Amino acid sequence: MIVYESLFGNTREIADAIGEGVKETHPDAEVECVAVVDALPERIGPTDLLVVGGPTHMRGMSTGMSRKMGLKAEKQEAENRERPFTPEEGAEGPGVRNWFHDTLPKAHTGTHSAAAFDTRADMRLAGAAANGIARRLRGQGYELVAEPAGFVIEGTEGPLRAGERDRAKAWGAALQVA
């Protein structure tokens, strides 16, 4: 199960690439990419590997406020340039931070594997959400099977930097599925 939060599509694209990598290494695995708004406890429970990712906002995991600010800024920029703007489905709903607090069930320590990733801008002091995601996964009783990974976007809203989708696919292929 790959759970992601995405505002502009970059994190969803990385989640899809990770899923492709897992399927490449484990062809019999059932891989599902799910937006955080659809990641209900009953969907998470029976998974062998939980991969969670989100965008980096204000040097860490997004908040309700940072998501609203990002969407508002993008809508205004789109109006100024007269180009359409369609946020990702669920972008205005709760993000990964809220999901950890409100939805993710506790795992029995050592019985559930997990991994964390983020998308981030390549700029000084941009920070990373993956470390916070990994910390929360461990706090919920999940055992990490890989170091948290970050995938770079151009600017603050993307697109993905050249080669990042391939790097995400390779990272997914290297994940150990129980």
C-alpha positions as CSV (number, residue, x, y, z in Angstrom):
1,M,0.0,0.0,0.0
2,I,1.4,3.4,-1.0
3,V,-0.3,6.3,0.7
4,Y,0.4,9.8,-0.6
5,E,-0.6,13.4,-0.2
6,S,-0.2,15.5,-3.4
7,L,-1.3,19.0,-4.2
8,F,0.1,19.5,-7.7
9,G,0.6,15.9,-8.9
10,N,4.4,15.5,-8.2
11,T,4.1,13.4,-5.1
12,R,1.4,11.2,-6.8
13,E,3.7,10.7,-9.7
14,I,6.5,9.6,-7.4
15,A,4.1,7.2,-5.6
16,D,3.1,5.7,-8.9
17,A,6.8,5.2,-9.8
18,I,7.6,3.6,-6.5
19,G,4.7,1.2,-7.1
20,E,6.0,0.3,-10.5
21,G,9.4,-0.4,-8.9
22,V,7.9,-2.7,-6.3
23,K,5.9,-4.6,-9.0
24,E,9.1,-4.9,-11.1
25,T,10.9,-6.7,-8.2
26,H,7.9,-8.5,-6.8
27,P,5.6,-9.3,-9.8
28,D,3.1,-11.2,-7.7
29,A,2.6,-8.3,-5.2
30,E,-0.6,-6.4,-5.2
31,V,0.4,-2.8,-5.2
32,E,-2.1,0.0,-4.6
33,C,-1.5,3.8,-4.6
34,V,-4.0,5.6,-2.5
35,A,-4.5,9.3,-1.8
36,V,-4.4,10.0,1.9
37,V,-8.1,11.0,1.9
38,D,-8.9,7.5,0.8
39,A,-6.5,5.6,3.1
40,L,-9.0,4.4,5.6
41,P,-7.9,2.0,8.4
42,E,-9.6,-1.0,6.8
43,R,-7.6,-0.6,3.7
44,I,-4.3,-0.3,5.6
45,G,-4.6,-3.2,8.0
46,P,-3.8,-6.2,5.9
47,T,-0.8,-4.7,4.0
48,D,2.7,-6.3,4.1
49,L,4.4,-3.0,3.3
50,L,3.1,0.5,4.0
51,V,4.9,3.3,2.0
52,V,3.9,6.9,3.0
53,G,4.8,10.1,1.2
54,G,4.0,13.7,1.0
55,P,5.2,17.1,-0.1
56,T,7.6,19.2,1.9
57,H,6.1,22.5,3.2
58,M,7.9,24.9,5.4
59,R,10.8,22.5,6.0
60,G,8.6,19.5,7.0
61,M,5.3,17.8,6.6
62,S,2.4,19.8,5.3
63,T,-0.2,21.3,7.6
64,G,-3.7,22.4,6.9
65,M,-2.5,26.0,6.8
66,S,0.4,25.3,4.4
67,R,-1.8,23.4,2.0
68,K,-4.4,26.2,1.9
69,M,-1.6,28.7,1.4
70,G,-0.1,26.7,-1.5
71,L,-3.4,26.2,-3.2
72,K,-4.4,29.8,-2.8
73,A,-1.1,31.0,-4.3
74,E,-1.3,28.6,-7.2
75,K,-4.9,29.7,-7.9
76,Q,-3.8,33.4,-7.9
77,E,-0.9,32.7,-10.2
78,A,-3.1,30.8,-12.6
79,E,-5.5,33.7,-12.7
80,N,-2.7,36.2,-13.3
81,R,-1.4,34.0,-16.2
82,E,-4.8,33.0,-17.4
83,R,-4.0,29.4,-17.3
84,P,-6.2,26.7,-15.8
85,F,-5.4,25.2,-12.4
86,T,-6.8,21.9,-11.2
87,P,-5.5,20.7,-7.8
88,E,-5.1,17.0,-7.2
89,E,-8.2,15.2,-6.0
90,G,-8.4,15.5,-2.2
91,A,-5.8,18.4,-2.1
92,E,-8.1,20.5,0.0
93,G,-8.8,17.7,2.5
94,P,-6.6,16.4,5.4
95,G,-3.0,15.7,4.7
96,V,-0.5,13.1,5.9
97,R,0.1,14.8,9.2
98,N,-3.6,14.6,10.1
99,W,-3.9,11.1,8.8
100,F,-1.2,9.9,11.2
101,H,-3.1,11.5,14.1
102,D,-6.7,10.6,13.1
103,T,-6.6,7.5,10.9
104,L,-3.5,5.3,10.8
105,P,-4.0,2.3,13.1
106,K,-1.2,1.3,15.5
107,A,0.8,-1.7,14.2
108,H,2.1,-4.4,16.4
109,T,5.8,-3.6,16.6
110,G,8.0,-5.7,14.3
111,T,5.1,-7.1,12.3
112,H,4.5,-4.3,9.8
113,S,7.1,-2.9,7.4
114,A,7.1,0.6,6.2
115,A,9.0,3.2,4.2
116,A,8.8,7.0,3.9
117,F,9.4,9.5,1.1
118,D,8.7,13.1,0.2
119,T,9.0,15.6,-2.7
120,R,11.0,18.7,-2.0
121,A,12.5,21.7,-3.7
122,D,16.2,21.8,-4.2
123,M,16.9,25.0,-2.4
124,R,18.8,26.0,0.7
125,L,17.0,25.2,3.9
126,A,14.0,23.7,2.1
127,G,13.8,20.9,4.6
128,A,12.3,17.4,4.2
129,A,9.0,15.8,5.1
130,A,10.3,12.2,4.8
131,N,12.1,12.2,8.2
132,G,8.9,13.3,10.0
133,I,6.9,10.7,8.2
134,A,9.4,8.0,9.1
135,R,9.4,9.2,12.8
136,R,5.6,8.9,12.9
137,L,5.6,5.5,11.2
138,R,8.0,4.2,13.9
139,G,5.8,5.9,16.6
140,Q,2.8,3.9,15.3
141,G,4.8,0.6,15.6
142,Y,6.0,0.2,12.0
143,E,9.5,-1.1,11.2
144,L,11.3,0.9,8.5
145,V,12.8,-1.2,5.8
146,A,14.6,1.7,4.0
147,E,16.1,5.1,4.8
148,P,13.6,7.9,4.1
149,A,13.9,9.2,0.6
150,G,13.4,12.6,-1.0
151,F,12.7,13.3,-4.6
152,V,13.4,16.8,-6.1
153,I,10.9,19.0,-7.9
154,E,11.8,22.1,-9.8
155,G,10.8,25.3,-8.1
156,T,8.2,25.0,-5.4
157,E,5.4,23.4,-7.4
158,G,7.2,21.2,-9.9
159,P,7.6,19.6,-12.3
160,L,9.7,16.7,-11.1
161,R,13.4,17.1,-11.8
162,A,14.6,15.0,-14.7
163,G,15.5,11.5,-13.6
164,E,13.6,11.6,-10.3
165,R,10.8,9.4,-11.5
166,D,13.4,6.7,-12.5
167,R,15.1,7.2,-9.1
168,A,11.8,6.6,-7.3
169,K,11.1,3.5,-9.4
170,A,14.6,2.1,-8.4
171,W,14.0,3.0,-4.7
172,G,10.6,1.1,-4.9
173,A,12.3,-1.9,-6.5
174,A,14.8,-2.0,-3.6
175,L,12.2,-2.0,-0.9
176,Q,11.9,-5.3,1.0
177,V,8.4,-6.6,1.0
178,A,7.5,-9.0,3.8
